[in-house]
Amino acid sequence: MQKQRVKKPYNKPTRRGTSSKKALQVEKKNQEKEQRIDALRIELESNCPDAKIFIRKRITDPNSDAFTTDNTRIEELERQGFVKRINHGFVVIIDWDLEIPVLLVLFNDVPQDQAVFLCKYFRDMHVHSNPITKNGSQLNGTMYATGHRRAYSAEFTAGVYDVKSSTQRSSAKREQFACILTEKQKRVERIYRNRFIKMSPKIYQTMVKVAEKSKVPSFGQLELNTNTDPFASNVTWTINDFFNCLHVDKDANPYAYGIWMTTYNDELVSDTTEEIGCERGYFYLPEYRVFVDFGNNIVEIIWRGREDQHCTTPSKRKPKYQRIGTSIQISQVLADALKKYYNSDPSTRKPYKGLTATLQRYVNKK
């Protein structure tokens, strides 16, 4: 009798081992990432051995509790361990996914004589400068700027910032203003350049490359085509309890650099142990859940102004105290204006209004 063949059921091949293989691949990628971040950590520590380095994942959820500008809420999130306060030393925040530094903060490293000089320079400059009124993120306080900007009138391409009408009308004040720019502004530029280099030579080069490509004059150069050492096109400074909303900057440079100082009766506060002259007024990056608490310190910050949301929160200064917040950058609208300038016919292009033309125009107005 012939045996009946039993048809074996068809079993679909299992993908046994696939999940474990993927897990191994993920583990390998994470190990490689950790190795790259460790290499970056070593590179940063070689420049600044005292640096404290933290790895953060960027928050992408717009509904996160981190997105606030309220001081009380930020401090509450700190107590919960969700937000980190930075108030001393040298701190670097690295983005886990991008594997790059996104924030560098350095306390009390600017030489005393340089900080005193900067305080006096900004005090003298704001006597002649018009407040910036076209800053969409500003909610309080006063902002000034010096250096170069796109022209507001149709007859020019770009030029240096105009000054107050009271300075324009007075020959003595015009001379004072010209003296500040010609004798002091180059030193200001050197201070910012050297401090930027000290904090991060690599990040400093990103600004230099943008300046070279866009051919913008640095804020220490007062005429066009005299820039032998490209750098930031302008410097801004804020006073009078300045604060703003969360925003990103419209700059050409990927990283911005700034210095914050506190004064009493227009003199630098150098004793960090005395009473806090300006309470709160934090520099806050919600996407990385960190904020800088300035106190009475001289604080330097490098951050990705055009990439990461940031703000200065409300502050309250005591009588005769002032916190000066400064930053350097390359204006994108200036870079765009100069691109058109260099690409246009030299015989028909609109002129650039440097310091000499600016001062002469004030004289001709009389």
ROLUM-358206 format. One record per residue (C-alpha): residue number from 1; x, y, z. Coordinates in Angstrom, 3 decimals. Layout:
BEGIN
{num = NUM u = X v = Y w = Z}
...
***
This chain:
BEGIN
{num = 1 u = 0.000 v = 0.000 w = 0.000}
{num = 2 u = 1.482 v = 3.327 w = -1.057}
{num = 3 u = 2.064 v = 5.792 w = 1.733}
{num = 4 u = 0.193 v = 9.057 w = 1.378}
{num = 5 u = 2.507 v = 11.995 w = 1.345}
{num = 6 u = 1.716 v = 14.460 w = 4.063}
{num = 7 u = 1.948 v = 17.974 w = 2.822}
{num = 8 u = 3.991 v = 20.009 w = 5.249}
{num = 9 u = 2.540 v = 23.416 w = 6.098}
{num = 10 u = 4.349 v = 26.332 w = 4.546}
{num = 11 u = 6.062 v = 28.421 w = 7.156}
{num = 12 u = 7.087 v = 31.897 w = 6.050}
{num = 13 u = 10.782 v = 32.360 w = 6.779}
{num = 14 u = 11.239 v = 34.317 w = 9.959}
{num = 15 u = 13.480 v = 37.372 w = 10.064}
{num = 16 u = 15.178 v = 35.987 w = 13.084}
{num = 17 u = 18.152 v = 38.112 w = 14.047}
{num = 18 u = 17.066 v = 41.214 w = 12.154}
{num = 19 u = 16.081 v = 43.159 w = 15.266}
{num = 20 u = 19.280 v = 42.243 w = 17.067}
{num = 21 u = 21.281 v = 43.256 w = 13.990}
{num = 22 u = 19.581 v = 46.669 w = 13.946}
{num = 23 u = 20.241 v = 47.040 w = 17.646}
{num = 24 u = 23.920 v = 46.348 w = 17.052}
{num = 25 u = 24.001 v = 48.919 w = 14.250}
{num = 26 u = 22.373 v = 51.544 w = 16.495}
{num = 27 u = 24.789 v = 50.701 w = 19.287}
{num = 28 u = 27.732 v = 51.015 w = 16.896}
{num = 29 u = 26.493 v = 54.406 w = 15.634}
{num = 30 u = 26.080 v = 55.643 w = 19.193}
{num = 31 u = 29.589 v = 54.470 w = 20.074}
{num = 32 u = 30.994 v = 56.259 w = 17.019}
{num = 33 u = 29.033 v = 59.386 w = 17.975}
{num = 34 u = 30.384 v = 59.240 w = 21.527}
{num = 35 u = 33.903 v = 58.907 w = 20.147}
{num = 36 u = 33.438 v = 61.990 w = 17.953}
{num = 37 u = 31.969 v = 63.983 w = 20.839}
{num = 38 u = 34.843 v = 62.865 w = 23.066}
{num = 39 u = 37.276 v = 64.087 w = 20.403}
{num = 40 u = 35.445 v = 67.424 w = 20.339}
{num = 41 u = 35.555 v = 67.540 w = 24.131}
{num = 42 u = 39.320 v = 66.945 w = 24.094}
{num = 43 u = 39.770 v = 69.691 w = 21.462}
{num = 44 u = 37.789 v = 72.186 w = 23.558}
{num = 45 u = 39.575 v = 71.225 w = 26.773}
{num = 46 u = 42.955 v = 71.675 w = 25.102}
{num = 47 u = 42.065 v = 75.349 w = 24.520}
{num = 48 u = 40.496 v = 75.799 w = 27.947}
{num = 49 u = 41.402 v = 73.058 w = 30.448}
{num = 50 u = 38.949 v = 74.443 w = 33.013}
{num = 51 u = 35.935 v = 74.188 w = 30.707}
{num = 52 u = 32.884 v = 72.286 w = 31.919}
{num = 53 u = 31.243 v = 70.583 w = 28.962}
{num = 54 u = 27.638 v = 69.450 w = 28.841}
{num = 55 u = 25.887 v = 67.451 w = 26.115}
{num = 56 u = 22.303 v = 68.456 w = 25.364}
{num = 57 u = 19.619 v = 67.269 w = 22.978}
{num = 58 u = 17.792 v = 70.123 w = 21.344}
{num = 59 u = 14.098 v = 70.448 w = 22.144}
{num = 60 u = 11.991 v = 70.492 w = 18.992}
{num = 61 u = 8.519 v = 70.411 w = 20.548}
{num = 62 u = 7.150 v = 73.986 w = 20.369}
{num = 63 u = 4.735 v = 73.143 w = 23.202}
{num = 64 u = 7.516 v = 72.329 w = 25.642}
{num = 65 u = 7.456 v = 74.063 w = 29.034}
{num = 66 u = 10.929 v = 75.398 w = 28.207}
{num = 67 u = 9.538 v = 77.996 w = 25.791}
{num = 68 u = 8.925 v = 80.856 w = 28.176}
{num = 69 u = 10.462 v = 84.228 w = 28.974}
{num = 70 u = 9.040 v = 84.464 w = 32.487}
{num = 71 u = 11.791 v = 84.587 w = 35.119}
{num = 72 u = 9.721 v = 82.873 w = 37.800}
{num = 73 u = 8.835 v = 80.001 w = 35.471}
{num = 74 u = 12.446 v = 79.566 w = 34.344}
{num = 75 u = 13.605 v = 79.446 w = 37.983}
{num = 76 u = 10.876 v = 76.908 w = 38.768}
{num = 77 u = 12.044 v = 74.722 w = 35.865}
{num = 78 u = 15.576 v = 74.981 w = 37.276}
{num = 79 u = 14.390 v = 73.701 w = 40.678}
{num = 80 u = 12.758 v = 70.790 w = 38.871}
{num = 81 u = 16.091 v = 69.966 w = 37.231}
{num = 82 u = 14.729 v = 70.664 w = 33.750}
{num = 83 u = 16.711 v = 73.876 w = 33.147}
{num = 84 u = 20.354 v = 74.588 w = 34.032}
{num = 85 u = 21.685 v = 77.864 w = 35.441}
{num = 86 u = 25.172 v = 78.999 w = 34.310}
{num = 87 u = 26.745 v = 81.515 w = 36.700}
{num = 88 u = 30.497 v = 80.867 w = 36.907}
{num = 89 u = 33.525 v = 79.399 w = 35.166}
{num = 90 u = 33.740 v = 78.372 w = 31.528}
{num = 91 u = 30.795 v = 76.321 w = 30.269}
{num = 92 u = 30.298 v = 74.742 w = 26.844}
{num = 93 u = 27.044 v = 73.214 w = 25.622}
{num = 94 u = 27.347 v = 70.649 w = 22.799}
{num = 95 u = 24.416 v = 69.511 w = 20.685}
{num = 96 u = 24.180 v = 65.688 w = 20.821}
{num = 97 u = 22.814 v = 65.296 w = 17.286}
{num = 98 u = 24.823 v = 68.005 w = 15.522}
{num = 99 u = 28.027 v = 67.250 w = 17.448}
{num = 100 u = 28.983 v = 70.924 w = 17.602}
{num = 101 u = 29.197 v = 73.544 w = 20.352}
{num = 102 u = 26.057 v = 75.691 w = 20.421}
{num = 103 u = 26.825 v = 77.836 w = 23.476}
{num = 104 u = 30.039 v = 78.940 w = 25.179}
{num = 105 u = 29.989 v = 81.079 w = 28.331}
{num = 106 u = 33.063 v = 82.477 w = 30.090}
{num = 107 u = 33.024 v = 84.441 w = 33.356}
{num = 108 u = 35.465 v = 87.137 w = 34.506}
{num = 109 u = 38.291 v = 86.535 w = 32.060}
{num = 110 u = 38.354 v = 89.918 w = 30.284}
{num = 111 u = 41.325 v = 91.950 w = 31.612}
{num = 112 u = 40.236 v = 94.742 w = 33.938}
{num = 113 u = 41.729 v = 97.556 w = 31.865}
{num = 114 u = 39.935 v = 96.333 w = 28.740}
{num = 115 u = 36.573 v = 96.089 w = 30.516}
{num = 116 u = 36.990 v = 99.608 w = 31.960}
{num = 117 u = 37.866 v = 100.931 w = 28.503}
{num = 118 u = 34.791 v = 99.289 w = 26.937}
{num = 119 u = 32.456 v = 100.732 w = 29.580}
{num = 120 u = 33.783 v = 104.237 w = 28.944}
{num = 121 u = 33.601 v = 103.762 w = 25.186}
{num = 122 u = 29.925 v = 102.726 w = 25.232}
{num = 123 u = 29.105 v = 105.527 w = 27.669}
{num = 124 u = 30.697 v = 108.078 w = 25.314}
{num = 125 u = 29.138 v = 106.558 w = 22.191}
{num = 126 u = 25.536 v = 106.557 w = 23.348}
{num = 127 u = 25.781 v = 110.332 w = 23.920}
{num = 128 u = 26.058 v = 110.709 w = 20.130}
{num = 129 u = 24.093 v = 107.662 w = 18.922}
{num = 130 u = 20.468 v = 107.307 w = 17.960}
{num = 131 u = 18.598 v = 104.403 w = 19.573}
{num = 132 u = 17.751 v = 101.506 w = 17.269}
{num = 133 u = 13.997 v = 101.582 w = 16.664}
{num = 134 u = 13.649 v = 98.776 w = 14.104}
{num = 135 u = 14.321 v = 95.797 w = 16.354}
{num = 136 u = 11.258 v = 93.578 w = 16.180}
{num = 137 u = 12.086 v = 91.416 w = 19.196}
{num = 138 u = 12.764 v = 94.291 w = 21.630}
{num = 139 u = 10.225 v = 94.742 w = 24.446}
{num = 140 u = 11.999 v = 97.170 w = 26.780}
{num = 141 u = 15.178 v = 99.179 w = 27.241}
{num = 142 u = 17.427 v = 100.899 w = 24.724}
{num = 143 u = 19.626 v = 99.503 w = 21.953}
{num = 144 u = 22.388 v = 101.318 w = 20.078}
{num = 145 u = 24.740 v = 100.299 w = 17.275}
{num = 146 u = 27.905 v = 101.454 w = 15.574}
{num = 147 u = 29.776 v = 100.265 w = 12.521}
{num = 148 u = 28.136 v = 99.745 w = 9.131}
{num = 149 u = 24.559 v = 99.257 w = 7.967}
{num = 150 u = 22.404 v = 99.252 w = 4.860}
{num = 151 u = 21.410 v = 102.779 w = 3.809}
{num = 152 u = 17.982 v = 104.065 w = 4.734}
{num = 153 u = 17.956 v = 106.676 w = 1.975}
{num = 154 u = 17.737 v = 105.872 w = -1.737}
{num = 155 u = 20.843 v = 107.861 w = -2.676}
{num = 156 u = 23.309 v = 105.499 w = -0.927}
{num = 157 u = 23.995 v = 101.762 w = -0.876}
{num = 158 u = 25.178 v = 101.563 w = 2.719}
{num = 159 u = 27.298 v = 103.440 w = 5.234}
{num = 160 u = 28.161 v = 104.115 w = 8.843}
{num = 161 u = 25.423 v = 104.783 w = 11.376}
{num = 162 u = 24.093 v = 108.327 w = 11.590}
{num = 163 u = 24.368 v = 110.233 w = 14.849}
{num = 164 u = 21.987 v = 112.362 w = 16.879}
{num = 165 u = 20.839 v = 115.630 w = 15.335}
{num = 166 u = 22.411 v = 117.515 w = 18.262}
{num = 167 u = 25.806 v = 116.075 w = 17.283}
{num = 168 u = 25.182 v = 116.813 w = 13.614}
{num = 169 u = 24.556 v = 120.506 w = 14.345}
{num = 170 u = 27.567 v = 121.054 w = 16.628}
{num = 171 u = 31.086 v = 121.161 w = 15.218}
{num = 172 u = 32.516 v = 120.434 w = 18.695}
{num = 173 u = 30.314 v = 117.345 w = 19.106}
{num = 174 u = 31.130 v = 116.176 w = 15.582}
{num = 175 u = 34.806 v = 116.351 w = 16.459}
{num = 176 u = 34.175 v = 114.377 w = 19.663}
{num = 177 u = 32.264 v = 111.742 w = 17.698}
{num = 178 u = 34.946 v = 111.501 w = 15.003}
{num = 179 u = 37.621 v = 111.230 w = 17.690}
{num = 180 u = 35.837 v = 108.313 w = 19.355}
{num = 181 u = 35.532 v = 106.463 w = 16.055}
{num = 182 u = 39.034 v = 107.120 w = 14.772}
{num = 183 u = 40.954 v = 106.746 w = 18.032}
{num = 184 u = 38.920 v = 104.272 w = 20.106}
{num = 185 u = 36.859 v = 102.099 w = 17.797}
{num = 186 u = 39.840 v = 100.224 w = 16.373}
{num = 187 u = 40.900 v = 99.286 w = 19.893}
{num = 188 u = 37.357 v = 98.118 w = 20.629}
{num = 189 u = 37.520 v = 95.911 w = 17.554}
{num = 190 u = 40.868 v = 94.456 w = 18.650}
{num = 191 u = 39.471 v = 93.623 w = 22.081}
{num = 192 u = 36.460 v = 91.824 w = 20.642}
{num = 193 u = 38.552 v = 90.035 w = 18.039}
{num = 194 u = 41.148 v = 88.802 w = 20.535}
{num = 195 u = 38.556 v = 87.766 w = 23.123}
{num = 196 u = 36.597 v = 85.859 w = 20.466}
{num = 197 u = 39.767 v = 84.076 w = 19.345}
{num = 198 u = 40.627 v = 83.138 w = 22.915}
{num = 199 u = 37.229 v = 81.593 w = 23.561}
{num = 200 u = 37.171 v = 79.611 w = 20.307}
{num = 201 u = 39.655 v = 80.089 w = 17.429}
{num = 202 u = 37.623 v = 77.669 w = 15.308}
{num = 203 u = 34.297 v = 79.485 w = 15.719}
{num = 204 u = 36.013 v = 82.842 w = 15.228}
{num = 205 u = 37.080 v = 81.666 w = 11.774}
{num = 206 u = 33.451 v = 81.103 w = 10.769}
{num = 207 u = 32.819 v = 84.837 w = 11.165}
{num = 208 u = 36.010 v = 85.748 w = 9.298}
{num = 209 u = 35.039 v = 83.531 w = 6.343}
{num = 210 u = 31.615 v = 85.176 w = 6.075}
{num = 211 u = 33.224 v = 88.636 w = 6.253}
{num = 212 u = 35.716 v = 87.726 w = 3.515}
{num = 213 u = 33.023 v = 86.313 w = 1.247}
{num = 214 u = 30.594 v = 89.207 w = 1.658}
{num = 215 u = 33.353 v = 91.884 w = 1.611}
{num = 216 u = 31.762 v = 93.801 w = 4.466}
{num = 217 u = 33.957 v = 96.351 w = 6.248}
{num = 218 u = 34.662 v = 95.589 w = 9.899}
{num = 219 u = 33.262 v = 98.016 w = 12.447}
{num = 220 u = 36.762 v = 99.289 w = 13.207}
{num = 221 u = 37.199 v = 100.328 w = 9.565}
{num = 222 u = 35.362 v = 103.540 w = 8.761}
{num = 223 u = 35.457 v = 103.476 w = 4.956}
{num = 224 u = 34.753 v = 100.866 w = 2.309}
{num = 225 u = 37.591 v = 98.820 w = 0.748}
{num = 226 u = 40.010 v = 99.578 w = 3.587}
{num = 227 u = 39.382 v = 96.288 w = 5.380}
{num = 228 u = 42.625 v = 94.320 w = 5.456}
{num = 229 u = 41.478 v = 92.080 w = 8.319}
{num = 230 u = 37.794 v = 91.080 w = 7.895}
{num = 231 u = 35.608 v = 90.832 w = 10.987}
{num = 232 u = 32.167 v = 91.827 w = 12.298}
{num = 233 u = 30.413 v = 94.696 w = 10.518}
{num = 234 u = 28.832 v = 96.237 w = 13.611}
{num = 235 u = 28.580 v = 96.139 w = 17.367}
{num = 236 u = 25.348 v = 96.683 w = 19.287}
{num = 237 u = 24.887 v = 97.493 w = 22.959}
{num = 238 u = 21.845 v = 97.615 w = 25.214}
{num = 239 u = 21.034 v = 99.420 w = 28.478}
{num = 240 u = 18.062 v = 100.510 w = 30.633}
{num = 241 u = 16.767 v = 97.048 w = 31.612}
{num = 242 u = 16.705 v = 95.823 w = 28.028}
{num = 243 u = 14.808 v = 92.615 w = 27.375}
{num = 244 u = 13.252 v = 90.967 w = 24.340}
{num = 245 u = 11.086 v = 88.059 w = 23.235}
{num = 246 u = 12.326 v = 84.698 w = 22.008}
{num = 247 u = 13.767 v = 85.115 w = 18.525}
{num = 248 u = 16.507 v = 84.169 w = 16.084}
{num = 249 u = 18.772 v = 86.802 w = 14.551}
{num = 250 u = 18.867 v = 87.850 w = 10.905}
{num = 251 u = 22.639 v = 87.807 w = 10.636}
{num = 252 u = 24.998 v = 86.488 w = 7.993}
{num = 253 u = 27.323 v = 84.916 w = 10.564}
{num = 254 u = 26.354 v = 81.551 w = 12.118}
{num = 255 u = 27.737 v = 82.455 w = 15.565}
{num = 256 u = 27.523 v = 85.727 w = 17.481}
{num = 257 u = 29.829 v = 86.884 w = 20.279}
{num = 258 u = 29.085 v = 89.324 w = 23.090}
{num = 259 u = 30.298 v = 90.796 w = 26.374}
{num = 260 u = 28.087 v = 91.788 w = 29.323}
{num = 261 u = 29.224 v = 94.184 w = 32.076}
{num = 262 u = 27.655 v = 95.997 w = 35.031}
{num = 263 u = 28.410 v = 99.625 w = 35.936}
{num = 264 u = 27.686 v = 101.864 w = 38.917}
{num = 265 u = 27.727 v = 105.610 w = 38.205}
{num = 266 u = 29.139 v = 104.697 w = 34.772}
{num = 267 u = 32.102 v = 102.915 w = 36.377}
{num = 268 u = 32.730 v = 99.186 w = 35.964}
{num = 269 u = 31.593 v = 97.044 w = 38.886}
{num = 270 u = 34.581 v = 94.788 w = 39.490}
{num = 271 u = 33.636 v = 93.352 w = 42.897}
{num = 272 u = 31.427 v = 90.359 w = 42.173}
{num = 273 u = 30.672 v = 89.895 w = 45.874}
{num = 274 u = 28.908 v = 93.225 w = 46.392}
{num = 275 u = 25.137 v = 93.574 w = 46.059}
{num = 276 u = 23.691 v = 92.636 w = 42.698}
{num = 277 u = 23.034 v = 95.873 w = 40.833}
{num = 278 u = 20.761 v = 94.348 w = 38.174}
{num = 279 u = 18.560 v = 91.488 w = 39.285}
{num = 280 u = 17.707 v = 88.702 w = 36.842}
{num = 281 u = 17.823 v = 89.691 w = 33.151}
{num = 282 u = 18.963 v = 86.192 w = 32.158}
{num = 283 u = 20.277 v = 85.179 w = 28.736}
{num = 284 u = 18.100 v = 82.179 w = 27.952}
{num = 285 u = 18.228 v = 79.403 w = 25.323}
{num = 286 u = 15.040 v = 77.351 w = 25.783}
{num = 287 u = 15.867 v = 74.722 w = 23.154}
{num = 288 u = 18.888 v = 73.657 w = 25.222}
{num = 289 u = 17.291 v = 74.419 w = 28.607}
{num = 290 u = 20.084 v = 76.677 w = 29.872}
{num = 291 u = 20.252 v = 80.275 w = 31.055}
{num = 292 u = 23.103 v = 82.607 w = 31.954}
{num = 293 u = 22.841 v = 84.439 w = 35.286}
{num = 294 u = 25.108 v = 87.496 w = 34.934}
{num = 295 u = 25.172 v = 88.854 w = 38.480}
{num = 296 u = 27.915 v = 91.501 w = 38.716}
{num = 297 u = 30.248 v = 89.475 w = 36.524}
{num = 298 u = 31.919 v = 90.282 w = 33.227}
{num = 299 u = 30.467 v = 87.593 w = 30.976}
{num = 300 u = 31.391 v = 86.537 w = 27.450}
{num = 301 u = 29.007 v = 84.454 w = 25.359}
{num = 302 u = 29.207 v = 82.752 w = 21.969}
{num = 303 u = 25.900 v = 81.455 w = 20.637}
{num = 304 u = 24.223 v = 80.492 w = 17.353}
{num = 305 u = 22.182 v = 83.641 w = 16.963}
{num = 306 u = 20.496 v = 82.824 w = 13.666}
{num = 307 u = 19.795 v = 79.160 w = 14.508}
{num = 308 u = 18.697 v = 78.906 w = 18.147}
{num = 309 u = 15.892 v = 80.787 w = 19.823}
{num = 310 u = 17.192 v = 83.047 w = 22.587}
{num = 311 u = 16.206 v = 86.067 w = 24.607}
{num = 312 u = 17.150 v = 88.378 w = 27.441}
{num = 313 u = 14.550 v = 88.155 w = 30.209}
{num = 314 u = 13.264 v = 91.167 w = 32.209}
{num = 315 u = 15.631 v = 92.696 w = 34.770}
{num = 316 u = 15.350 v = 95.261 w = 37.525}
{num = 317 u = 18.306 v = 97.525 w = 38.178}
{num = 318 u = 18.942 v = 99.457 w = 41.347}
{num = 319 u = 19.576 v = 103.227 w = 41.285}
{num = 320 u = 22.775 v = 104.254 w = 39.463}
{num = 321 u = 23.399 v = 100.681 w = 38.235}
{num = 322 u = 23.435 v = 99.709 w = 34.571}
{num = 323 u = 23.970 v = 96.432 w = 32.783}
{num = 324 u = 25.547 v = 96.827 w = 29.358}
{num = 325 u = 24.874 v = 93.948 w = 27.006}
{num = 326 u = 26.901 v = 93.937 w = 23.782}
{num = 327 u = 27.241 v = 91.755 w = 20.705}
{num = 328 u = 29.054 v = 91.750 w = 17.375}
{num = 329 u = 27.689 v = 90.405 w = 14.133}
{num = 330 u = 27.617 v = 90.703 w = 10.336}
{num = 331 u = 24.346 v = 92.175 w = 9.147}
{num = 332 u = 22.676 v = 90.034 w = 6.467}
{num = 333 u = 20.913 v = 93.026 w = 4.894}
{num = 334 u = 24.263 v = 94.829 w = 4.716}
{num = 335 u = 25.887 v = 91.804 w = 3.082}
{num = 336 u = 23.027 v = 91.639 w = 0.543}
{num = 337 u = 23.306 v = 95.370 w = -0.197}
{num = 338 u = 27.058 v = 95.129 w = -0.763}
{num = 339 u = 26.625 v = 92.119 w = -3.037}
{num = 340 u = 24.433 v = 94.267 w = -5.295}
{num = 341 u = 26.952 v = 97.097 w = -4.973}
{num = 342 u = 29.926 v = 95.004 w = -6.123}
{num = 343 u = 27.896 v = 93.385 w = -8.933}
{num = 344 u = 26.662 v = 96.705 w = -10.316}
{num = 345 u = 28.263 v = 98.985 w = -12.886}
{num = 346 u = 30.814 v = 101.222 w = -11.062}
{num = 347 u = 29.668 v = 104.219 w = -13.103}
{num = 348 u = 26.056 v = 103.938 w = -11.970}
{num = 349 u = 26.213 v = 102.286 w = -8.551}
{num = 350 u = 25.001 v = 104.208 w = -5.518}
{num = 351 u = 27.891 v = 105.413 w = -3.336}
{num = 352 u = 28.905 v = 104.120 w = 0.061}
{num = 353 u = 28.656 v = 106.697 w = 2.842}
{num = 354 u = 31.730 v = 106.262 w = 5.038}
{num = 355 u = 32.711 v = 108.435 w = 7.992}
{num = 356 u = 34.303 v = 111.201 w = 5.887}
{num = 357 u = 31.226 v = 111.583 w = 3.655}
{num = 358 u = 28.942 v = 111.392 w = 6.671}
{num = 359 u = 30.692 v = 114.186 w = 8.563}
{num = 360 u = 30.925 v = 116.334 w = 5.454}
{num = 361 u = 27.213 v = 115.923 w = 4.857}
{num = 362 u = 26.496 v = 117.242 w = 8.358}
{num = 363 u = 28.640 v = 120.310 w = 7.603}
{num = 364 u = 26.831 v = 120.912 w = 4.311}
{num = 365 u = 23.456 v = 120.752 w = 6.044}
{num = 366 u = 24.229 v = 123.871 w = 8.062}
***
